[in-house]
Amino acid sequence: MKIRQLFVLSAVIPIAITASSFSIAQQTEAYEAPRTEYGQPDLQGVWNFSSNIPMQRNRRFGEQEFLTAEEVEAERARVEAAAAAAAAAAATRVVDPDAPPVGDNPGGYNDFWFESAGIGDLVRTSHIVYPKDGRVPEAVEGAPRQYGGLGPDIPGTRPVRYVVGGIAKDGYEDRGLSERCIVGFNSGPPFVPSLYNNNVQIFQSKDTAVIMTEMIHDARIVPLTKDAPIDSDIRLWSGDSRGWWEGDTLVVETQNFNGLRQTFNSTGANIDMVLTERFTRTAYDTVEYEFTIDDPSTFTDKITAIVPMTKVAGQIYEYACHEGNYGMTNILRGMRAEERMAAEGASD
């Protein structure tokens, strides 16, 4: 049974889900997208792609693409119970201002802003729909792998292809791409739901589409013409995009990545990746976003995922990346201070 509904969870603070949160959203199958002045389907506006659905499917679901009504009800009950337990624990919690800190890692300062709840999403078992088991295919032997996070630095070598964290503090090249304000951790392409700021804005003209991300405030200009791609010797952080219309779907093909980013799932060096994205407006407030990754030097098979985007009644404001403006200087300066103090202590 396939159902469309409002599916709201939180990865940080458990939130009780009311019965209305699981009400079936009404959507006309024969939806006719509005047109621009050029007669093209109108995709313009701000769209949010937050989601709490896992990118990769739990093995227990096999090739089951959607949750059943019974599974949805069980998940709702589980989330409500978890929220009630968390509320009860919070009511009895005593905070001791004189208590020593727990552990060495205080976590991210911005946990409050996490937005992992999906809106108006099909209740899928995973975003990945191909391979059929909803899981990332095997990596090609020798494909590079790097992992990063908000915790301590992870040993590794340059180039650092992951976005968050780093391998050392000897220079800016040791930090992740998001800390360097080069690419955001969800700015794509492709767009993968992440912690927060999961917003894009689409602009259209007759021969061009512009896809602007909130993170790092990057605007990808996509020609909708028959122009040939740029020379393969020219390599870009976000690749070279070319687009066309297939019926009511905007298809965007991107290649010529620079190899200094991962392909997908902490794996690869996207130098050979060809990315195909498809944007289809399926309702007034919904764009179905589908992407396919084809990188034979990283994975043994293609990867296709579907991530619904929901219309936002607001604007995208400029994202100022202060990790690069101020944070980077202080990160490196702090490390030099630690090294100096350690040397002075050793000489005493």
C-alpha positions in Angstrom: 0.0 0.0 0.0 1.4 3.4 -1.0 0.3 6.4 1.0 1.3 10.0 0.9 1.3 11.8 4.3 2.9 14.3 6.6 5.8 12.4 8.3 7.4 14.5 11.0 10.3 13.2 13.2 13.3 14.9 14.8 16.8 13.5 14.9 17.7 15.7 17.9 14.7 16.4 20.1 11.9 13.7 20.1 8.6 15.2 19.1 5.2 13.6 19.6 3.5 12.9 16.3 -0.2 13.5 16.4 -2.7 11.5 14.3 -3.1 14.5 12.0 0.6 14.3 11.3 -0.1 11.0 9.5 -3.1 12.2 7.6 -3.1 11.4 3.9 -2.3 14.5 1.8 -4.7 15.0 -1.0 -2.9 15.1 -4.4 -4.4 15.0 -7.9 -2.6 12.4 -10.0 -3.2 14.5 -13.1 -1.6 17.6 -11.7 -0.9 20.3 -14.3 2.2 22.4 -13.4 1.8 26.1 -14.0 3.7 27.6 -16.9 6.2 30.4 -17.1 5.9 33.1 -19.7 8.0 30.9 -22.0 5.6 28.0 -21.7 7.9 25.9 -19.5 6.7 24.2 -16.3 7.2 26.7 -13.5 9.7 25.4 -10.9 10.6 28.8 -9.5 10.6 29.5 -5.8 12.2 28.3 -2.6 12.1 24.6 -1.9 13.1 22.6 1.2 14.5 19.1 1.1 14.7 18.2 4.8 14.0 14.6 5.5 14.2 12.0 8.3 13.9 9.1 5.9 17.2 7.2 5.7 19.2 7.6 2.5 20.0 3.9 2.6 17.4 1.2 3.3 17.4 -1.0 6.4 18.1 -4.5 5.2 15.0 -5.9 6.9 12.8 -4.1 4.2 14.5 -5.9 1.3 13.1 -4.4 -1.9 10.0 -2.8 -0.1 10.0 0.8 -1.2 7.2 2.1 0.9 6.0 1.6 4.5 2.6 0.0 4.9 -0.2 1.7 6.9 0.4 -0.7 9.8 4.2 0.1 9.8 3.4 3.8 9.8 1.1 3.4 12.8 3.8 1.4 14.6 6.4 4.1 13.9 4.0 6.8 15.2 3.5 4.9 18.4 7.2 4.4 18.8 7.9 8.1 18.3 5.1 9.2 20.7 6.4 6.8 23.4 10.0 8.1 23.0 8.8 11.7 23.2 6.8 11.0 26.4 9.8 9.3 28.0 12.1 12.2 27.1 9.6 14.7 28.5 9.4 12.7 31.7 13.1 12.5 32.0 13.5 16.3 31.4 11.0 17.1 34.1 13.1 15.3 36.7 16.5 16.4 35.5 18.6 18.4 37.9 21.3 20.6 36.5 24.3 21.1 38.7 26.2 24.2 37.6 29.3 23.0 39.6 29.4 19.5 37.9 32.5 18.8 35.9 32.1 18.5 32.1 31.4 15.1 30.6 33.9 14.0 28.0 36.2 16.1 25.9 33.8 16.9 23.0 31.0 19.4 23.8 29.4 18.8 20.4 28.3 21.4 17.9 27.2 24.8 19.2 24.3 24.8 16.7 22.5 21.6 17.6 19.4 23.7 18.3 19.0 24.5 14.6 18.9 20.9 13.3 15.9 20.4 11.0 15.6 16.7 10.2 11.9 16.6 9.8 10.4 15.9 6.4 7.2 17.6 5.2 4.7 16.1 2.9 6.9 13.2 2.0 6.0 9.8 0.7 6.7 7.4 3.5 9.6 5.6 1.9 11.8 3.1 3.4 14.8 4.9 1.9 15.6 7.7 -0.6 17.7 5.3 -2.7 15.4 3.5 -5.1 18.1 1.9 -7.3 19.7 -0.5 -6.7 16.4 -2.2 -5.9 17.5 -3.1 -2.3 17.8 0.7 -1.6 21.4 0.4 -0.6 24.7 1.9 -1.8 26.4 -0.6 -4.2 29.8 -2.0 -3.6 32.7 0.3 -4.0 35.3 -0.4 -6.7 38.5 -1.8 -5.3 40.9 1.0 -4.6 38.3 3.8 -4.5 39.3 6.3 -1.8 37.3 6.5 1.4 37.3 9.3 4.0 35.1 9.9 7.0 34.7 13.2 8.9 32.6 14.6 11.7 32.2 17.2 14.4 34.4 15.2 16.8 38.2 15.1 17.1 40.3 15.2 13.9 40.5 11.9 12.0 43.9 10.8 10.8 44.2 11.0 7.0 46.1 12.6 4.1 45.4 15.5 1.8 43.3 16.2 -0.1 40.5 16.2 2.5 37.4 15.4 0.5 34.8 15.3 3.2 33.0 18.4 4.3 32.9 18.4 8.1 35.9 18.1 10.4 39.5 17.6 9.4 42.7 15.6 9.6 44.9 18.1 11.4 45.4 21.9 12.0 48.7 22.5 10.3 47.1 24.5 7.5 43.7 25.2 5.9 44.3 22.2 3.6 43.8 20.0 6.6 40.2 21.1 7.2 37.0 19.9 5.6 35.4 21.6 2.6 32.6 23.1 4.6 35.0 24.6 7.2 36.9 26.1 4.2 33.6 27.5 2.9 34.1 25.9 -0.5 31.0 23.6 -0.5 28.3 23.1 2.1 27.5 19.8 3.5 24.2 19.7 1.7 24.8 22.1 -1.2 25.4 19.4 -3.7 25.2 18.5 -6.4 23.4 16.2 -5.7 21.2 17.5 -2.9 21.2 15.2 0.1 19.2 16.0 3.2 21.4 17.0 6.1 21.4 18.8 9.4 19.9 22.2 8.5 19.6 24.9 5.8 18.2 22.3 3.3 16.9 24.9 1.0 17.3 25.7 -2.7 15.9 28.4 -4.9 15.2 27.9 -8.6 15.1 30.8 -11.1 14.1 30.3 -14.8 14.5 32.2 -18.0 13.9 30.9 -21.6 17.3 29.4 -22.0 18.7 29.2 -18.5 17.8 27.7 -15.1 19.6 28.8 -12.0 19.7 26.5 -8.9 20.9 28.4 -5.8 21.6 26.7 -2.6 21.4 28.3 0.9 24.6 26.6 2.1 27.6 28.5 0.9 25.2 30.5 -1.2 26.2 28.8 -4.4 24.3 29.5 -7.7 24.6 26.9 -10.4 23.8 28.3 -13.8 22.4 25.7 -16.1 22.2 26.5 -19.9 19.0 25.0 -21.5 20.6 25.0 -24.9 22.2 22.5 -27.3 25.7 23.9 -26.5 28.4 21.3 -26.1 29.8 20.8 -22.6 33.0 22.6 -21.7 36.4 20.9 -22.4 37.1 17.9 -20.2 40.3 19.5 -19.1 38.3 22.2 -17.2 37.3 20.9 -13.8 35.0 22.6 -11.3 33.9 22.1 -7.7 30.3 21.8 -8.7 30.9 20.4 -12.2 29.6 21.7 -15.5 25.8 21.5 -15.9 23.7 21.3 -19.0 19.9 21.0 -19.0 16.9 20.2 -21.2 13.2 19.5 -20.8 11.7 16.1 -21.1 8.0 16.8 -21.0 7.4 18.6 -17.7 10.7 17.4 -16.2 13.8 19.6 -16.1 16.8 17.2 -16.6 20.2 18.5 -15.6 23.4 16.6 -16.5 26.6 17.5 -14.7 30.1 16.3 -15.3 33.7 17.7 -15.2 33.9 17.6 -11.4 37.4 18.3 -10.1 38.0 15.1 -8.2 38.5 17.0 -4.9 35.1 15.9 -3.5 33.7 12.6 -2.6 31.4 10.9 -5.0 28.8 9.7 -2.5 28.6 8.1 1.0 32.2 9.0 2.0 33.5 7.2 -1.0 35.2 8.2 -4.3 36.9 11.1 -5.9 34.2 12.4 -8.3 36.6 13.0 -11.2 34.7 10.5 -13.4 31.2 11.1 -12.0 28.3 11.9 -14.3 25.3 13.2 -12.3 21.8 13.3 -13.8 19.2 15.3 -11.9 15.4 15.4 -12.6 13.1 18.1 -11.3 9.4 17.5 -11.7 6.6 19.6 -10.1 4.0 17.1 -8.9 1.8 19.5 -6.8 1.5 23.1 -6.0 3.8 22.6 -3.0 6.0 19.7 -4.2 8.9 19.1 -6.6 10.1 15.5 -7.0 13.8 15.6 -7.1 15.5 12.6 -8.5 19.2 12.1 -9.0 21.4 9.3 -10.6 25.1 9.0 -9.9 27.2 7.1 -12.5 30.8 6.8 -11.4 32.4 3.6 -12.7 35.7 4.4 -10.9 33.9 4.5 -7.5 30.9 2.2 -7.5 30.1 -1.1 -9.3 26.6 0.2 -10.2 24.6 3.4 -10.6 22.8 5.0 -7.7 19.3 6.6 -8.0 17.5 8.4 -5.2 14.3 10.4 -4.9 14.1 13.3 -2.5 10.8 15.3 -2.4 11.2 19.1 -2.1 8.5 21.2 -0.4 7.6 24.8 -1.2 8.6 27.4 1.3 6.8 30.6 1.8 9.9 32.7 2.5 13.2 33.9 1.2 16.7 32.6 1.2 19.1 35.0 2.9 22.8 35.1 2.3 24.7 32.4 4.0 27.9 33.9 5.4 30.4 31.2 6.2 32.4 32.5 9.2 34.3 29.3 9.5 36.3 30.6 6.6 36.2 34.3 7.6 37.1 34.0 11.3 37.0 30.4 12.4 39.8 29.2 10.2 42.3 31.8 11.6 41.4 31.0 15.1 41.5 27.2 14.6 45.0 27.4 13.3 46.1 30.0 15.8 44.7 27.9 18.7 46.7 24.9 17.5 49.9 27.0 17.4 49.2 28.2 20.9 48.7 24.6 22.2 51.9 23.6 20.5 53.8 26.5 22.1 52.4 25.7 25.6 53.4 22.1 25.2 56.9 23.1 24.2 57.3 25.5 27.1 56.0 22.8 29.5 58.5 20.3 28.1 61.4 22.8 28.6 60.6 23.5 32.2 
